[in-house]
Amino acid sequence: MVLYNLLAFIILTSTSDDIHNLFNVYMPPEQIPPIYYTDEVLPICITGPQNTPFNLQVLIENPEGEIIYGFTPENPTIQSNSVYCFSITDFPPIRGFFTAEVRISYKDFSGVWKISFCRLERFTPKNKSIFGVIEPPQNLLPFLKLYWFDEVVFSAESPQIQEIVQNAINRGYEVSIEFDPNKFSSSEDSFEHLYSQVGPYVNKWDFKSTKNNSFLTRACELITKTSKTTKISFSIDSIESLSNIEPLISDTEQIEINWCGKLDTTEIEILTERLIETRAEIPKLSISLTKSNLQLSTSEQFQKVWELLTLDISKIKLSSELLFQDGHPTPLVPFIFAISRLWEPEIEFIGWYQNEPTLKACVFSSPQGWLLTFWGEQPLTLTGETLATTQGFDIYSNPISLPSLTNGSLTVDARLSPSYLTGNCYNVVVATAQNNIKILADKMINSQLATMLPQSIIESIKAISQNPRDTQNRVRLIGIFRYLPEFEKNIITDVNWRSKGALLTYYLYDFLRKSCILEQSKPEPFREPFLDIKTRCEEYITSYLTGSSISLENDRRANVLMKEVNRILELADKTSSNGKRIEASALLYLAEGMALSLIEHLKVTPLMLAEDKISKQGKPDESKPGPSSPTSQALTPPTSQRSSSEEEDISTYTVVAGDTLSKIANKLGTTTKELLLANNLTEKSILRIGQKLRIPGKQKETPFTTQPSTTETPQISKQPEPKEETTLTKPPEEITPKSSDEGTTEVGEVIVYKIQPGDIPATIAQKFGITAEALMKFNNITDPTKLRVGQELKIPNPKAKIESTSKATSKGPKEKEESLESSPPEQPEPENIIHTVEKGDSPYTIGKKYGVPTEEILRANNLTPKSILQIGQKLIIPKPKKKQ
């Protein structure tokens, strides 16, 4: 019997040994003792002869022996898989040690089992599981949640698939369907029929065969057209089979790859790199573990799972035959249960603390501390300060005692099965980050990727990796941060950079993230205040959001970069809250460089977003005579014969941000077709900012060039003199709007301005000579990040006020009196502004936003510098004092 068996905790009393031979009782997971949170149900499993009815009663006692709960299930019967499971859902939410007394009677036999278990309060939210189950038995669905599995996978060939899916959905699982087109005579008809039955309920479709490209294309089109949230997965067992589905991977948004081949970490890393080059982003990659690829001993299975967790894996799915045998959980179940409890949502892999054949130790970090997993034939030694707070756990997350420190070092005995250490000794994380930085630097500067980096950046990367504790590394690090926008610009504008540039970005950002960890080990803080860096970074994000348009919503790389910026900002806040202020400041500098990289995407025209697709079509073979292939026809621009007089009758136009061929044609009074012919372009051609286009029908000597409207100051046309001597000559609805060339429309005392790419409230206000606060207040803007290109803003017309004032002064006393009577009374300007606290606000940032000193905000609200603001809290903003 294995160590985790519950026999040591079960007291059996029976009138006959026969019932002991027939039945067995346990509470999953089979660890010593079973531990449950107070918000979890209590599961009990009974094994015995198949299809056998019996009588059952459950009593639960507290440590004093008092019965505090009783339960008698109706008609209990051992199922065909030799197990009967039920759960107690209404047990009081109390914590402590308890004993479950299970009484079974069958024919003339009876027996009693007593099982001790523990209940604890959950002080943190339950983490999202990274584990799923393939083809689980239906009767075990209620209890797999207790093992923290949250995804179940069913085959499309399963009988009663509709009822199975509905049952899993009702129990809160994410459901995936495996569909193998080779197992159906008509794969398209079968898939469409199945999709019509369970499509709305399924979270993911996993296609097992990647050879039938026409079927896969139509299936993906059906899924993406009917759902924006359903994911599509392709199962592959070799890197070579990836080439069959690369077009689908690059074009489809909701794509995942499921690896079901050999569990070779090197091969999986190569697969990840290929996917990054194909999709220009970190892919969603899952792993399927079955008896065919996990034929290892129990301890080796544990080790392999942890090796997989060091990779960029989104989900690990295990077949039910690995998890259950004869109705009993295998050792993998409590092992997975222990990992899920230790795993945190913000946890990230830092690297290998030690990676030798005789000792493996990998480190994961979160804002709260670190988790180190180790196994091997040699003892593990850690050095550093605050090691006294380190805690140890065995393979099933049961606490273990650790030896005392010796000269500031902690040495733990060798263990073949993975064991865990948790703590906050920062030296462990720093040493691990140093090891990983050297590996990442080698991948960047000792490969073809180095040709994409300037020599100064290569030298900085090399210096940081060779001497991580050099005091000059901070200057080198900030230099790399400032280079990121230029690097992103090259990726956007040069198609040859796209795939390799994405891979280099993957390594470079990881290198910079690990370098931020090293900064915490240095005593000197950054010179710039934490809040100043954060405020500037948020301003760049606001600039991108207000300048982005609908055409950028499909820019997958920009969307991925935006998510990563937000993740780094959130990580910086949590890192700072946990006392690591220097590392948090370094993370903000990284987020700032990434946010500036986002601004580069504002300069991309919509046609440039299609560059990936065109580059994959290849180049036409000009050496072969005769008709061109479909590919060459798509890429070779049509030619037309023009006379010299026609060439003279052409002017030029300079492409600006946001231009498309149709927009340019409409603006210049020509057709898209003529524009294409005049410039030897096709509909798939890429426009670049600053590119010169020839416009048919215009004189060549007067080039037509426009500049982006964001760089010009809108001119306000002069108002006509009113006929009647009143303040307002017409009701607002009768005033005829006047349009200018810069997107402004003048309506009486208000100017209507359309937001242009790159605009933010500050730049718009500067154009019209008003403050950003006045602009936001006049338009009731509370969140400037929600502004969009094309949105209309109202601007107070200063000229209308001047004209109104001059007319009032030129009137006689009687006319002035009539004018005053016809004008509404002026409302007194409020002395104070009420501000609602939002996420990330502080007295400093709020004061900077309204131009009010922090001390005045604190004084007006009876706060101190140590006061903590709450989201939604109302603050009084004093009126800024006017400068004399």
Secondary structure as the mmCIF struct_conf table of DSSP 4:
data_model
#
loop_
_struct_conf.conf_type_id
_struct_conf.id
_struct_conf.beg_label_comp_id
_struct_conf.beg_label_asym_id
_struct_conf.beg_label_seq_id
_struct_conf.end_label_comp_id
_struct_conf.end_label_asym_id
_struct_conf.end_label_seq_id
TURN_TY1_P TURN_TY1_P1 LEU A 3 TYR A 4
HELX_RH_3T_P HELX_RH_3T_P1 LEU A 6 PHE A 9
STRN STRN1 ILE A 10 SER A 14
BEND BEND1 THR A 15 THR A 15
HELX_RH_AL_P HELX_RH_AL_P1 ASP A 17 LEU A 22
STRN STRN2 ASN A 24 TYR A 26
BEND BEND2 PRO A 28 PRO A 29
BEND BEND3 GLN A 31 PRO A 33
STRN STRN3 ILE A 35 TYR A 37
TURN_TY1_P TURN_TY1_P2 THR A 38 ASP A 39
BEND BEND4 GLU A 40 GLU A 40
HELX_LH_PP_P HELX_LH_PP_P1 VAL A 41 VAL A 41
STRN STRN4 LEU A 42 THR A 47
BEND BEND5 PRO A 49 PRO A 49
TURN_TY1_P TURN_TY1_P3 GLN A 50 ASN A 51
STRN STRN5 PRO A 53 PRO A 53
STRN STRN6 ASN A 55 GLU A 61
TURN_TY1_P TURN_TY1_P4 PRO A 63 GLU A 64
BEND BEND6 GLY A 65 GLY A 65
STRN STRN7 ILE A 67 PHE A 71
BEND BEND7 GLU A 74 ASN A 75
STRN STRN8 THR A 77 THR A 77
TURN_TY1_P TURN_TY1_P5 SER A 80 ASN A 81
BEND BEND8 SER A 82 SER A 82
STRN STRN9 VAL A 83 ILE A 88
BEND BEND9 PRO A 93 PRO A 93
STRN STRN10 GLY A 96 TYR A 106
TURN_TY1_P TURN_TY1_P6 LYS A 107 ASP A 108
STRN STRN11 PHE A 109 LEU A 120
BEND BEND10 THR A 124 THR A 124
HELX_LH_PP_P HELX_LH_PP_P2 PRO A 125 SER A 129
STRN STRN12 PHE A 131 ILE A 134
BEND BEND11 GLU A 135 GLU A 135
HELX_RH_3T_P HELX_RH_3T_P2 GLN A 138 LEU A 140
HELX_RH_AL_P HELX_RH_AL_P2 LEU A 141 LEU A 144
HELX_RH_3T_P HELX_RH_3T_P3 LYS A 145 TYR A 147
TURN_TY1_P TURN_TY1_P7 TRP A 148 TRP A 148
STRN STRN13 GLU A 151 SER A 155
TURN_TY1_P TURN_TY1_P8 ALA A 156 GLU A 157
BEND BEND12 SER A 158 SER A 158
TURN_TY1_P TURN_TY1_P9 PRO A 159 GLN A 160
HELX_RH_AL_P HELX_RH_AL_P3 ILE A 161 ASN A 170
TURN_TY1_P TURN_TY1_P10 ARG A 171 GLY A 172
STRN STRN14 GLU A 174 PHE A 179
HELX_RH_3T_P HELX_RH_3T_P4 PRO A 181 LYS A 183
BEND BEND13 PHE A 184 SER A 186
HELX_RH_AL_P HELX_RH_AL_P4 SER A 187 VAL A 198
TURN_TY1_P TURN_TY1_P11 GLY A 199 TYR A 201
BEND BEND14 ASN A 203 ASN A 203
STRN STRN15 LYS A 204 PHE A 207
BEND BEND15 LYS A 208 LYS A 208
BEND BEND16 LYS A 211 LYS A 211
HELX_RH_AL_P HELX_RH_AL_P5 ASN A 213 THR A 226
BEND BEND17 LYS A 228 THR A 229
STRN STRN16 LYS A 231 ILE A 236
BEND BEND18 ASP A 237 ILE A 239
HELX_RH_3T_P HELX_RH_3T_P5 GLU A 240 ASN A 244
TURN_TY1_P TURN_TY1_P12 ILE A 245 ILE A 245
HELX_RH_AL_P HELX_RH_AL_P6 GLU A 246 ASP A 251
BEND BEND19 GLU A 253 GLN A 254
STRN STRN17 ILE A 255 TRP A 259
BEND BEND20 GLY A 261 GLY A 261
HELX_RH_AL_P HELX_RH_AL_P7 THR A 265 ARG A 279
BEND BEND21 ALA A 280 GLU A 281
HELX_LH_PP_P HELX_LH_PP_P3 ILE A 282 LYS A 284
STRN STRN18 LEU A 285 LEU A 289
TURN_TY1_P TURN_TY1_P13 LYS A 291 ASN A 293
BEND BEND22 LEU A 296 LEU A 296
HELX_RH_AL_P HELX_RH_AL_P8 THR A 298 LEU A 309
TURN_TY1_P TURN_TY1_P14 THR A 310 THR A 310
BEND BEND23 LEU A 311 ASP A 312
BEND BEND24 SER A 314 SER A 314
STRN STRN19 LYS A 315 SER A 319
HELX_RH_AL_P HELX_RH_AL_P9 SER A 320 LEU A 323
STRN STRN20 PHE A 324 GLN A 325
TURN_TY1_P TURN_TY1_P15 ASP A 326 GLY A 327
STRN STRN21 HIS A 328 PRO A 329
TURN_TY1_P TURN_TY1_P16 PRO A 331 PRO A 331
HELX_RH_AL_P HELX_RH_AL_P10 LEU A 332 LEU A 342
TURN_TY1_P TURN_TY1_P17 PRO A 345 GLU A 346
STRN STRN22 GLU A 348 GLU A 356
TURN_TY1_P TURN_TY1_P18 PRO A 357 THR A 358
STRN STRN23 LEU A 359 SER A 366
TURN_TY1_P TURN_TY1_P19 PRO A 367 GLN A 368
STRN STRN24 GLY A 369 GLY A 376
BEND BEND25 GLU A 377 GLN A 378
STRN STRN25 LEU A 380 THR A 383
BEND BEND26 GLY A 384 GLY A 384
TURN_TY1_P TURN_TY1_P20 GLU A 385 THR A 386
HELX_RH_3T_P HELX_RH_3T_P6 LEU A 387 THR A 389
STRN STRN26 GLN A 391 PHE A 393
TURN_TY1_P TURN_TY1_P21 ILE A 395 TYR A 396
BEND BEND27 SER A 397 SER A 397
STRN STRN27 PRO A 399 ILE A 400
HELX_LH_PP_P HELX_LH_PP_P4 PRO A 403 LEU A 405
STRN STRN28 THR A 406 THR A 406
TURN_TY1_P TURN_TY1_P22 ASN A 407 GLY A 408
STRN STRN29 SER A 409 VAL A 412
BEND BEND28 LEU A 416 SER A 417
STRN STRN30 SER A 419 GLY A 423
HELX_RH_AL_P HELX_RH_AL_P11 TYR A 426 ILE A 445
TURN_TY1_P TURN_TY1_P23 ASN A 446 ASN A 446
BEND BEND29 SER A 447 SER A 447
HELX_RH_3T_P HELX_RH_3T_P7 GLN A 448 MET A 452
BEND BEND30 LEU A 453 LEU A 453
HELX_RH_AL_P HELX_RH_AL_P12 GLN A 455 GLN A 466
TURN_TY1_P TURN_TY1_P24 PRO A 468 ARG A 469
TURN_TY1_P TURN_TY1_P25 THR A 471 GLN A 472
HELX_RH_AL_P HELX_RH_AL_P13 ASN A 473 THR A 493
HELX_RH_3T_P HELX_RH_3T_P8 VAL A 495 TRP A 497
HELX_RH_AL_P HELX_RH_AL_P14 ARG A 498 GLU A 519
TURN_TY1_P TURN_TY1_P26 GLN A 520 SER A 521
BEND BEND31 LYS A 522 GLU A 524
HELX_LH_PP_P HELX_LH_PP_P5 PRO A 525 PHE A 526
BEND BEND32 ARG A 527 GLU A 528
HELX_RH_AL_P HELX_RH_AL_P15 PHE A 530 GLY A 547
HELX_RH_3T_P HELX_RH_3T_P9 ILE A 550 ASN A 554
HELX_RH_AL_P HELX_RH_AL_P16 ARG A 556 SER A 577
TURN_TY1_P TURN_TY1_P27 ASN A 578 GLY A 579
HELX_RH_AL_P HELX_RH_AL_P17 ARG A 581 HIS A 601
TURN_TY1_P TURN_TY1_P28 LEU A 602 LYS A 603
HELX_RH_3T_P HELX_RH_3T_P10 PRO A 606 ALA A 610
HELX_RH_AL_P HELX_RH_AL_P18 GLU A 611 LYS A 616
TURN_TY1_P TURN_TY1_P29 GLN A 617 GLN A 617
TURN_TY1_P TURN_TY1_P30 GLU A 622 SER A 623
BEND BEND33 LYS A 624 LYS A 624
BEND BEND34 GLY A 626 PRO A 627
HELX_LH_PP_P HELX_LH_PP_P6 SER A 628 SER A 629
HELX_RH_AL_P HELX_RH_AL_P19 PRO A 630 LEU A 635
BEND BEND35 THR A 636 THR A 636
HELX_LH_PP_P HELX_LH_PP_P7 PRO A 637 PRO A 638
HELX_RH_AL_P HELX_RH_AL_P20 SER A 644 GLU A 648
TURN_TY1_P TURN_TY1_P31 ASP A 649 ASP A 649
STRN STRN31 ILE A 650 THR A 654
TURN_TY1_P TURN_TY1_P32 ALA A 657 GLY A 658
HELX_RH_AL_P HELX_RH_AL_P21 LEU A 661 LEU A 668
TURN_TY1_P TURN_TY1_P33 GLY A 669 GLY A 669
HELX_RH_AL_P HELX_RH_AL_P22 THR A 672 ASN A 679
TURN_TY1_P TURN_TY1_P34 ASN A 680 ASN A 680
TURN_TY1_P TURN_TY1_P35 GLU A 683 LYS A 684
HELX_LH_PP_P HELX_LH_PP_P8 SER A 685 LEU A 687
TURN_TY1_P TURN_TY1_P36 ILE A 689 GLY A 690
STRN STRN32 LYS A 692 PRO A 696
TURN_TY1_P TURN_TY1_P37 GLY A 697 GLY A 697
BEND BEND36 LYS A 698 LYS A 698
TURN_TY1_P TURN_TY1_P38 LYS A 700 GLU A 701
BEND BEND37 THR A 702 THR A 702
STRN STRN33 PHE A 704 PHE A 704
HELX_RH_3T_P HELX_RH_3T_P11 SER A 709 THR A 711
BEND BEND38 GLU A 712 GLU A 712
HELX_LH_PP_P HELX_LH_PP_P9 THR A 713 PRO A 722
BEND BEND39 LYS A 723 THR A 727
BEND BEND40 THR A 729 LYS A 730
HELX_RH_3T_P HELX_RH_3T_P12 PRO A 732 GLU A 734
BEND BEND41 ILE A 735 ILE A 735
HELX_LH_PP_P HELX_LH_PP_P10 THR A 736 PRO A 737
STRN STRN34 LYS A 738 SER A 739
TURN_TY1_P TURN_TY1_P39 ASP A 741 GLU A 742
BEND BEND42 GLY A 743 GLY A 743
STRN STRN35 THR A 744 VAL A 747
TURN_TY1_P TURN_TY1_P40 GLY A 748 GLU A 749
STRN STRN36 VAL A 750 LYS A 754
TURN_TY1_P TURN_TY1_P41 PRO A 757 GLY A 758
HELX_RH_AL_P HELX_RH_AL_P23 PRO A 761 PHE A 768
TURN_TY1_P TURN_TY1_P42 GLY A 769 GLY A 769
HELX_RH_AL_P HELX_RH_AL_P24 ALA A 772 PHE A 778
TURN_TY1_P TURN_TY1_P43 ASN A 779 ASN A 780
BEND BEND43 THR A 782 THR A 782
HELX_RH_3T_P HELX_RH_3T_P13 PRO A 784 LYS A 786
TURN_TY1_P TURN_TY1_P44 VAL A 789 GLY A 790
STRN STRN37 GLU A 792 PRO A 796
HELX_RH_AL_P HELX_RH_AL_P25 PRO A 798 SER A 810
BEND BEND44 LYS A 811 LYS A 811
HELX_RH_AL_P HELX_RH_AL_P26 PRO A 813 SER A 822
BEND BEND45 SER A 823 SER A 823
HELX_LH_PP_P HELX_LH_PP_P11 PRO A 824 PRO A 830
BEND BEND46 GLU A 831 GLU A 831
STRN STRN38 ASN A 832 THR A 836
TURN_TY1_P TURN_TY1_P45 LYS A 839 GLY A 840
HELX_RH_AL_P HELX_RH_AL_P27 PRO A 843 TYR A 850
TURN_TY1_P TURN_TY1_P46 GLY A 851 GLY A 851
HELX_RH_AL_P HELX_RH_AL_P28 THR A 854 ALA A 860
TURN_TY1_P TURN_TY1_P47 ASN A 861 ASN A 862
TURN_TY1_P TURN_TY1_P48 PRO A 865 LYS A 866
TURN_TY1_P TURN_TY1_P49 ILE A 871 GLY A 872
STRN STRN39 LYS A 874 PRO A 878
HELX_LH_PP_P HELX_LH_PP_P12 LYS A 879 LYS A 883
#
